[in-house]
Amino acid sequence: MAVIELHDAYIMQEVNTVLQKVSFRLEKGEFAYLVGRTGSGKSSLLKTLYADLPLGGGTGTVADVPLQRLSRSQVPQLRRKLGIIFQDFQLLFDRSVADNLLFVLNATGWTGKARKKQRISEVLMRVGLANVAGKMPHQLSGGEQQRVVIARALLNEPLLLLADEPTGNLDPDVADSIMRLFVEINHAGTAVLMATHNYPLLRQYPQRILQCKDGHLLDSATANLELSGR
Ligand SMILES: Nc1ncnc2c1ncn2[C@@H]1O[C@H](COP(=O)(O)OP(=O)(O)OP(=O)(O)O)[C@@H](O)[C@H]1O
């Protein structure tokens, strides 16, 4: 079963085509990196997959939701099936870690105080942060904050995690531990598509690679990629 299936898809920023004729499938439980020089279209592709940008042409399905002609009301339905780890989705700094997570549970229709509390401890435990629920985000290190962002993405047991540079701005040891967390989550059955510039991690944890290049998406599953430089 595919969690992402694009066929001749056009990835657009307003009237400009960023990527053309993009076709690939990501299967349930699969892991793939998304690489490419700065400005090559990685974020635009991810944004199209979670319906922040409209599909410019072709067809696409993410977690069984068709992307073409998606109505506003279907966007939350799609996003509930995804975990999104993106610069645009940072923690709310005016409330505690638990309240950040609660905010998402409330927005996605969870009910029952005890159930919500239970789910919050489960996801924090899952990312190795059992004791931070009452802390404010600014009391945490960058790596801990990123773990909370990952915990938040796991709240609704997503089929697919979309991550944009989740190890950016972290020192190498912390980046490595975040990467191991992604591998663990993936082994538990969640598909992962991760945009990254972190070539050492890519070599250390080899996986399928999708590369944005010259307006096209290349796939290590079907082509030899040249990955020198950014
Ligand atoms: N909000 C926007 N409006 C118009 N054009 C945009 C917008 N965001 C990005 N673009 C353009 O779309 C193209 C692809 O950008 P995108 O952010 O997808 O690249 P990227 O591969 O994610 O880059 P980076 O590695 O720097 O994050 C670039 O030419 C960029 O200038």
PDBQT file of the ligand as one rigid body, heavy atoms in Angstrom, charges set to zero:
ROOT
HETATM    1  N1  LIG A 301       6.496  31.487  -0.732  1.00  0.00    +0.000 N 
HETATM    2  C1  LIG A 301       7.080  31.453  -1.947  1.00  0.00    +0.000 A 
HETATM    3  N2  LIG A 301       6.611  32.199  -2.968  1.00  0.00    +0.000 NA
HETATM    4  C2  LIG A 301       7.180  32.170  -4.195  1.00  0.00    +0.000 A 
HETATM    5  N3  LIG A 301       8.237  31.383  -4.494  1.00  0.00    +0.000 NA
HETATM    6  C3  LIG A 301       8.757  30.627  -3.531  1.00  0.00    +0.000 A 
HETATM    7  C4  LIG A 301       8.203  30.606  -2.199  1.00  0.00    +0.000 A 
HETATM    8  N4  LIG A 301       8.919  29.746  -1.449  1.00  0.00    +0.000 NA
HETATM    9  C5  LIG A 301       9.880  29.245  -2.267  1.00  0.00    +0.000 A 
HETATM   10  N5  LIG A 301       9.786  29.767  -3.510  1.00  0.00    +0.000 N 
HETATM   11  C6  LIG A 301      10.656  29.416  -4.669  1.00  0.00    +0.000 C 
HETATM   12  O1  LIG A 301      10.430  28.073  -5.024  1.00  0.00    +0.000 OA
HETATM   13  C7  LIG A 301      11.661  27.437  -5.372  1.00  0.00    +0.000 C 
HETATM   14  C8  LIG A 301      11.841  26.192  -4.501  1.00  0.00    +0.000 C 
HETATM   15  O2  LIG A 301      12.012  26.573  -3.139  1.00  0.00    +0.000 OA
HETATM   16  P1  LIG A 301      11.980  25.533  -1.952  1.00  0.00    +0.000 P 
HETATM   17  O3  LIG A 301      11.872  26.316  -0.695  1.00  0.00    +0.000 OA
HETATM   18  O4  LIG A 301      10.987  24.493  -2.239  1.00  0.00    +0.000 OA
HETATM   19  O5  LIG A 301      13.450  24.899  -2.075  1.00  0.00    +0.000 OA
HETATM   20  P2  LIG A 301      14.256  23.969  -1.061  1.00  0.00    +0.000 P 
HETATM   21  O6  LIG A 301      14.874  22.901  -1.892  1.00  0.00    +0.000 OA
HETATM   22  O7  LIG A 301      13.371  23.544   0.036  1.00  0.00    +0.000 OA
HETATM   23  O8  LIG A 301      15.377  24.932  -0.518  1.00  0.00    +0.000 OA
HETATM   24  P3  LIG A 301      16.120  24.955   0.933  1.00  0.00    +0.000 P 
HETATM   25  O9  LIG A 301      17.049  23.798   0.939  1.00  0.00    +0.000 OA
HETATM   26  O10 LIG A 301      16.845  26.274   0.889  1.00  0.00    +0.000 OA
HETATM   27  O11 LIG A 301      15.054  24.901   1.976  1.00  0.00    +0.000 OA
HETATM   28  C9  LIG A 301      12.741  28.471  -5.190  1.00  0.00    +0.000 C 
HETATM   29  O12 LIG A 301      13.015  29.022  -6.457  1.00  0.00    +0.000 OA
HETATM   30  C10 LIG A 301      12.112  29.485  -4.282  1.00  0.00    +0.000 C 
HETATM   31  O13 LIG A 301      12.649  30.772  -4.548  1.00  0.00    +0.000 OA
ENDROOT
TORSDOF 0
